[in-house]
Amino acid sequence: MQHIDILKKKINQLDSIYLIHGDDRYLIDEFITKFIDTFASKDLRDFNLNIMEEDGDLASKLINSVKTLPFMSEKRIVVVYTYDLFVKKVKDIDLIYNLIDDFPESTILLFVSYNKPKRSLKVYKRIKKKGEILKFESLKYKKLDNWVEKKIESYGYKIEKKAIMLLEEAFNNDLQRLDSEINKVITFTGEDRLITKDDVQAVISKDWLVKENIIFDFVDAIGQKNTSLALKLLADILQEGAEGKQILGMIARQIRLMLRSKLLARDGYTVDQIAKKLNQHPYPIKKCLKQSHNFSIESLEMALEKLFESDCRLVTGSDQKLEMELLVINLKEAI
């Protein structure tokens, strides 16, 4: 069964026990996150979701957790990250056998193993008989292409085929790294919604910016009104050959994100709802909301005006270094 099909089911249609394993940790973690988001109500997670790691007392802890009844929900979800359970015989394994054989209908149990499980172990055979085993293998070829394309589309962007090929040539099928690089590409691309091969090449060639977090620290320093730090980072960025308009684009994108997040939060939207509405990952939204508490809506709108004025002056041939330094100082006054 396709993993995505499980997420389309109703909670009472799920198997009681799953063993999740494979050689792609990113896909495993992504599935676990989606599973929890789909089947564990956020308002009741403190009562109906338990995430634990294997230790010497796993059997007793697992039994207590699994047999705890759900609160105002059909099912309770228990996630166990294992180390030895599916590799060798562990302490009190008979208690775990008994639990699997007589498993309560009120709980869904997810065993997660980043190690390759031994199929000869009784615990593996029991789960295969009683539940379902999900294997997550590294994506290749067309599946990898589709994953990159869908990841880009989830942010509201499109990407050329040649750009996908360049990303895969550079980072193979390392989804964790690809996810990180996609975020960089979107950040540097700005408002242009079609990502080209040239966009990807530009980001890869300027990877020092992101490796050292210089460009992001620069934007944060501006947001925090730390002018001295912002000017120092600006000098580092310009020395490495970044263009003024590219830096303006980065600042503008961050301020627009802060402004739009702040407006939506004022209207009662949650972080996840804002992220979905703005085609963003929740992480930068949380960061923007936290930073936006220091500024009024009017000050953020004023900052965008300052950016527009600087952009116009750069187009007409204004000195790049001087204009960017003046912008940093003007933004402090505006926001």
N, C-alpha and C positions, 0 to 999 in steps of 0.2 A: 504493500500500500504506500502511496505517496505520502510524505510527511504532511504536506499541505492539506490532504484530505482529512487528517485527524483534526486539524484546527477548524474544519467546517462542520464537524459533528456537534451535537448537543451533548452536554456533560454526562447525561445518563446513558448515552450511546457509547461512551468510551470504555476501553478495557480497564480493569482494575490495576494492573501492573504493567509497567513498561521498563525495558532495559534499553538505554540509549547509549550508543558507543560509535566509534569511528575515528578516522584519522584527520578529520577537520574540526578542530575545536570551535572555530568561529561559527560554523553551521549548527553545531550542537548548542552553543550558548544562545544563538539567535532563536532556535526552536524553543528552548526552555523559556526564554523571555516571552515569546509569542504565546506559548501554552499558558503561562501564568496570566498574561494580560487577557487572554480569551476566556479562561475558565475560573479565575479567582477574582471575585468582586473586590475592588480596591477598598471599599468601605469596610469590608469584613476580613481583610487579609490577616490582620493580627490574630484572628480566631481560627481561620480556616486554611492557612498556609504555613507550613513548617519546612524550612530548608536546613539541612544538617550535613555534616561531613563525617565520614567513617572514622571511628576511633575504637579503642578497646572495649567500650561499653555499647557498641552499635546495636546489638540484639535487644537489650532491655530498652534503650531509648527509642528504637524503631517500633517495638511493640506498643509502648505507651503512646507514641505519636499516632500510629495507625489506628489504634482502638479508641482514640479520643473522638467523640461525636462532633459533627459539624454544627456550627451555630448559624441559624437562619439561612441555611444553604443546603442543596441536595447532597453535595460532596465536599469532603475535605481533601486537600492536596498536600502530599509530602514528597519532597525532593531530597534524594540522598546522593551526595558526591562520594564515590567509592574509590579506593586505592588497591586494596588487596582482595576484596570480596569475590571478584571474578577472575582472580589470578591464582589464588591458592586457598586452601582450606583455612578458615579463620575461627577465632574463638566463638563458642556458643552457636555454631552454624546450625545445629539441630533445631534451635529455637526459631531461626529464620526459616528453615524448611517448613516447620509447623505453621508459621505465620502465613507463608505463601499458600500452603495447602488449605488453610481455613481462613481465607482473607475476608475481612468485612466489606460489605457492599457500600458502606458510607465513605470510603476513602479511595483515592487514586494515588498510587505510588509510582514515582519515577526514579529508577536507579540510573545514575549517570557514571559512565566509566570512560575515562580518556585513554586507559590502557586497553589493549586488545584482549577481550575475554577468552578464557579457555572453554571451548565448547564441551569438553569432557567433564567439567565440574557439574555436580548435581544441582547446584543453585541455578546454573545457566539452563539446564534441561528442564527444571521445574518452572522457571519463568516462561520458557518457550512454550510449555504445555498450558500454563495457566493464563499467560498474558501475551504481550507482543514485544518483539525485539526490533528496534529501529537502528539501522546502520547509516551513518553519515560519511560518505566518501568525498574526497576532494573533487571539485568540479573540473571538468575538462571540455575542451572543444566548444560545441554549440551551447551546452549547459552553462559554461563559464561566460560566454558571450551574452547569453540571456540574463545572467545574474548581474553583470555590469550594467547592461542596458536598463534593467528594472530598478537597480539601485539609483542610477542617475535620474530616472523618471520619478522616483519617489520624492525627489527634491524639486520637481517641476521643470526639469531640464531634458533636452534631447542630446544625443551624442552620435557623431559620425562613426561609421564602421572602422575607418582607418584609425580613429582615436582609440577605439576599443582595442584594436590589435596592438597599438603602441603601449597601452597600459599593461596588456598581458605579456608582451615581450619584455617589459621592464620588471614586472613584479610576479610573473608566472601566475599561479593560481593561489597565491597567499591572500586569502580573502580579508584578513585583518589589515594587511598592508594596502590592498586595493581599496578598502573602505576608507582608510586614512588618506590615500592619494586622491580619491574621488572628492573628498571634502576639501582638499587643498585646491583642486582644479576648479571646483564651484566657487570657492572663495576668491580666487584670483580672476576668474572669468567675469564675475560681477553680474550685470544685468543681461548680458547676452545669453539667451536661453539655449543656443545651439553650441555644444562643445565640439571643437574641431581638433584635428591632429596637432595643429600649431599651438592650440591652447594647452594641450597635454605636454607637448615638448617644452613650452615656456616654463611650466611649473616644474617639470623634472630638472631642467637646466638651472633653475633657481631654488633647488631643494634646500640649499643652505638657509634660506629664509625661514623655512618651517622647522628644519632640524634644530635650530637654535631658538625657535619660537620668537625670533626678533620682530617679525612683522606683527604678530599677535600681541606681543608685549608692548609694542609701540602704540597700538590702538587702545590697549588697556590703560596705558599711562596717560593718554589723552583723556579717556573717560574718567580717570581718577584725578584729573587735574594736576598730575605730577609733571610739570613743565620741564624741569631739569632732566628727568629721566627720558621724557619724550624727545627732547632735543638731542640727547646723546644717542638714542637709538636711531633717530632720523639720520644722523651723521653716518652711523654704521651702514644703514640701508643704502644711502646715496653713494657711499664709497664703493659698495659692491655692484653698482651699476643699475639699480632699480630706477625706473622712470617716475617722475613726479605724478603723472596722470594715473599710473598704476597704484601708487600710494593713496592718492585721492579716492580712487575707487574702493580701496579697502576700508578707508575711514568712513566713507559715505555708506557703504553696505552695513557696517556695524551700527552706525547711528540710526539708519533707517530701520534696522532690525530692532534696536532698542525702542524706538518710537512706536513702531507697530505693535510690538509685544506689550508695551506699557498701555497703549490704547485698548487692546483686547483684554488685558488683565483688568483694567478699570471697568470693562463691561461684564466682568464675571467669568471669563474663560479661564480654564485651568492650563497648566503648562503643556500637557499633552494635547489639549484642544488647540492651543495657540500654535504648537509645532505642526500639527496636521494642517491647520488653516494656512500657515505660511510656507508649507512644504519644507520644513526644517526638522533636523533631529532635535529631540527634547533637550540635549545637553547645552547647545549654544543658547537656546531660549531661556533656560534656567540662569545661565550666566548673564544674559542681557537683562533679564528682569531684576536680578540682584543689583546689577550696575545701574539700572535705570531709576532705582529708588532715590539716587542722589540728585536727579535732575527733574525739572518740570517739563511738561510737554512743549511749552513755549520755548524753553532753552534748547531743546533738541531740534525744533523747527528752525530756530535761529542758526544753529550749527550747520544745518544743511544749506542755508543761504550763504554762509561763509564759504562753504566748500564750493558752491556753484560760482561764487565770485573769483575764488582762486583758480578754478578750472578755466574760466574765461581769460584770466590774465596769463595763464600758462600757454593757452592757445595763441595769444597775441605776442608771444615771445618774451614774456617776463623771465627774469633770472630764476631758474628752478630752485636752487638751494635757498636763496633769499625768500622766495615766495613760500616755500614749505615751512621755513622757520617762522615767518610771520603768521602763517596759518595756525601753527601750534599755539602761538601766543594768543591769537584772536579767539581760538576755540576755547581756551581757558576762560576768557572773559564771557564768551557766549553761553557756555554750559556750566 
